[in-house]
Amino acid sequence: MPLVPGIRHAGIVVAAAALLAPFTASAFADAGFQRWIGDFRGTAIARGISPSVYDRAFAGITDPDPAVLEKARFQPEFRDEAWQYIDGRVHERSVATGRQMLRKYGRLLNSIERSTGVDKHIVLAIWSMESDYGEFLKRRDRLHYVPQALATLAYADRRRAKYARGQLIGALKILQSGDVSRDGLMGSWAGAMGHTQFIPTSYIAYAVDGDRDGRRDIWNSVPDALWTAANLLRRNGWQKGETWGYEVTLPPGRKFPGGSMSLSKWASIGVTRANGKPFPRPGQSAELKVLQGRDGPAFLMVKNFFVIKRYNNADKYALAVGMLADQIAGFPGPRKDWKRPFTRLSISESEELQKRLKSAGFYGGEIDGKIGPESRSAILSFQERYGLERDGYASMELLKVLRK
């Protein structure tokens, strides 16, 4: 991968050895990565980062983060089936915890809703989706030092190099501002940070000091994080008092046009609300989304659905946020369920599945009911060992086999 050319900063003359000194701690370190960090120093300085902040950010960093590159190859928004993605995020535990957080932070959430117009249940659903209501942040072994993660992508991931360079400058600006310490600048493999997982440039654009302590701290302050999430939605056009979409029933045998039409126009060609009620604002523009074709639930999405996508530009993500928010608020899930090739497990049953796989020597991860890559790998190994169909599904059918 070509190196980013260095840029000399006027008035700063530093010997090459001194430039590289903080990055050569190990004789076995990645020399190419060290050169990249040394060369990018000039770029960062030209973009307003002080030399001392840059050197402090990369002190002792000698190698790319291999886990970053591994995680970059797996993005569930694009690889999971719709029902897999939704099942893993909208379930009895995420709903119950959301209601618990609504009680705990009710005054804060009401204040956010009054000031921004953003539905408090949507804010809670985003918090759940992004960090499991902050639980993700408690596992430091799952987090990545953001400058190292972004430098890794810029150095070794050709597709994300431009993104990573821009976000790295943003992360360094955040460090320079004093909002977070070097040790606290932790996040995801792609540089998303804090309770509500903001990438650095979005943090710079939207972060709010919600607790009014003089710092914007989405890592440790729940008020700052939730205000920041709502501020992003508000500034991207959130429609106060509006829903995100409607579950609908499609008339059989008809093909539907792409793009947006008014709800009244959709109704005129036979698309009706699944609950039988009329559309409350028939003049509103809406777009049809069928993530599993006619086999799964269908939705007419209005403006707020596309505002949610400004947080994460994936239909599955925005749909999961909307569905989870509705269920936290006490509304039922879709009337038409997803079509799955197996019987779905509850969270407690998924935990039982993991326990049984662990006791059989196939699974070494956490017993948390979350069926991720490690759980699927264990399932595949078990299925192969016992001559079962290798589908990797955490199903009631598989659990019954394990119980025997």
Secondary structure as UniProt FT lines:
FT   TURN            10..11
FT   HELIX           16..20
FT   HELIX           21..23
FT   TURN            27..28
FT   HELIX           31..46
FT   TURN            47..48
FT   HELIX           51..58
FT   TURN            59..60
FT   HELIX           66..72
FT   HELIX           76..79
FT   HELIX           82..87
FT   TURN            88..89
FT   HELIX           92..104
FT   HELIX           106..116
FT   HELIX           120..131
FT   TURN            132..134
FT   HELIX           135..138
FT   HELIX           140..142
FT   STRAND          144..145
FT   HELIX           146..156
FT   HELIX           158..160
FT   HELIX           161..177
FT   TURN            182..184
FT   STRAND          186..187
FT   TURN            189..190
FT   TURN            194..197
FT   HELIX           200..206
FT   TURN            210..211
FT   TURN            218..220
FT   HELIX           222..235
FT   TURN            236..237
FT   TURN            240..241
FT   STRAND          245..249
FT   TURN            252..253
FT   STRAND          260..262
FT   HELIX           263..268
FT   TURN            269..270
FT   STRAND          272..273
FT   TURN            274..275
FT   TURN            282..283
FT   STRAND          285..289
FT   TURN            291..292
FT   HELIX           293..295
FT   STRAND          298..301
FT   HELIX           303..308
FT   TURN            309..311
FT   HELIX           315..328
FT   TURN            329..330
FT   HELIX           347..359
FT   TURN            360..361
FT   HELIX           373..385
FT   TURN            386..387
FT   HELIX           396..403
//
